Amino acid sequence: MQPIGGAVRPDGKIAYRAQLLYFTASPEQIADGDATVYLPDGLLVVHDGHVAQIGDYQALAASLGADTSVVDWRGKLIMPGFIDTHLHYPQTDIIASPAEGLLPWLETYTFPEESRFQNSGHAARTAQFFLDELLRCGTTTALVYCTVHPESAEAFFEESHARQLRMVAGKVMMDRNCPDYLQDTAESGARDSEALIQRWHGKGRQMYALTPRFAPTSTPEQLGLCGELAQRYQDVFIQSHLAENTAEMEWVKQLFPDHRSYLDIYDHFGLLRRRAAYGHCIWLDETDRHRMAETGTLAVHCPTSNLFLGSGLFDFAAANAAGVPVGLGTDVGGGTSFSMLQTMAAAHNVARMSGHHLSAHTLFYLATEGAAQGLDLGGQIGTLAPGAEADFIVLDPQATPLLARRTARADSLEEMLFALLTLGDDRAVAATYAAGRLRHERSPSV
């Protein structure tokens, strides 16, 4: 059995021994035990970047060939890599910037920072750091906003492709109500987006998302052309912002007086469907939620951002009652952490404020299998089931003295998972694998 270490390279078949966990359904809809596959001493067999087998160690070990290395992660928990369904890589350097709210924050920090991404070198350096940070926090797939500049998307995809990561990203489309230096036009935004789709969507593990920033910064002409691209390219993703705060809601009413709601604007232009993901979704009504459920459109809850900017509290109970698919997003840089563990902890607290309880099982599901299903990528990512892409992480319940002390007293899997999300951060991620290759390993001294 091989020791833990970065020297092991999965060029052939490699097995990993640890506690294993993944989800097959929502724990809120099915009892935790029936929604969960948990193996206290399991073996995960990876071949050619995919999961080949998974099972109990004692049952599978004897069937391994002599040429199969076994990496020993006993004492740790292996689970699918996290899926972050909403964040902005060009905002990496303005995380933790003070402002009175969303719109002042955009004007003071976001727009000036995004102007730098016309420079390909700056974009490439930021993309490198950004992806390093995601992997350090255990995130193996993300829905990423670039800037209005095609160069920013090119730089991001180049770096992600070199690392063989499963990423979804897009050039922002924005032709009004923003600084002149960040404006495209309806025609140039559509033309640049289509060129990026043809170059990057489906290249290796890269996937493209049509990305109108939000309705106030796109003219009806731009949203119409975006809808035409969505119709032409049925398997691309769509991402934007929706109903984040009350000042934004009033602005939208002034700009689009003939529409029933903010959501109705996107619906009118054909931008609600499977593979469409909208960040925030706080100020929705029952009709909006039922329409999202009907179209399979993903609502992305961004709790650290919503708390930081004072935007409001996402209503989990109402979303669940309507059957809306829900994902979690860090929303860096409005969000305050790249860590999905910290984001899960914040989501738990936001739900408690409205009297709704989210179990640790549910939160880990939302960050893995739930997100994959909501993005129409079920069976491909977010799971350890055979045939899935081998994107997985190794969590360390003893990563910090406090975490070790608390998990030593855990009487159930739920207690251990709850301690990990409540007390954990990037230090709890011992290793991150993408397409079966080790992409991050935490130094024991860090």
PEHUQUI-V806122 format. One record per run of one state. SS is the DSSP state (H for helix, E for strand, C for the rest). FROM is the first residue (numbers start at 1). LEN is the number of residues. If there is no record, write none. Layout:
# PEHUQUI-V806122
SS;FROM;LEN, SS;FROM;LEN
This chain:
# PEHUQUI-V806122
C;1;1, E;2;1, C;3;10, E;13;11, C;24;8, H;32;4, E;36;12, C;48;2, E;50;7, H;57;7, C;64;5, E;69;12, C;81;1, E;82;7, H;89;6, C;95;7, H;102;17, C;119;1, H;120;17, C;137;2, E;139;7, C;146;4, H;150;13, C;163;4, E;167;4, C;171;1, E;172;2, C;174;6, H;180;3, C;183;3, H;186;15, C;201;5, E;206;7, C;213;2, H;215;3, C;218;2, H;220;13, C;233;4, E;237;6, C;243;3, H;246;10, C;256;6, H;262;7, C;269;7, E;276;5, C;281;5, H;286;10, C;296;2, E;298;4, C;302;1, H;303;6, C;309;7, H;316;7, C;323;3, E;326;3, C;329;11, H;340;14, C;354;6, H;360;7, C;367;2, H;369;6, C;375;3, E;378;1, C;379;2, E;381;1, C;382;7, E;389;1, C;390;2, E;392;4, C;396;5, H;401;7, C;408;5, H;413;11, C;424;2, H;426;3, E;429;6, C;435;2, E;437;5, C;442;5
